[in-house]
């Protein structure tokens, strides 16, 4: 049986800091896509639709149009016309998700203080729109796509360190 060098094995899973930064950026982009374009929460469930209900007085006169109607009509400052529930009004909150720290062993992504407050408000509001939790930081579908990137880099490291020997028996 061929001997496998322990140093080479450790290098298979070794990733440089630059790779972790790229992974953090890619993860951030995939979470935004999952939330904004697919309209899904961290549990891969569709966000509850925006309400059509207007605020009316006792006589039934509309005092305040529903958020959905105002959003669809483009009547909210800095909000494009769209009536979907996707946590993308001005784009500030989701756009603020980015790599915050990286080492040669890990990456931390997250939001700044102001935007994280909005995130918590959405997670605790009615209806709840949950993008991440401590127990479930990323959606399963996002996790699968990131795992593919990790697998790809691991395969590159295996090839680079030449740690896999193939032995052909027979003809």
Order of alpha helices (4+ residues) and beta strands (2+ residues): alpha-alpha-beta-beta-alpha-alpha-beta-beta-alpha-alpha
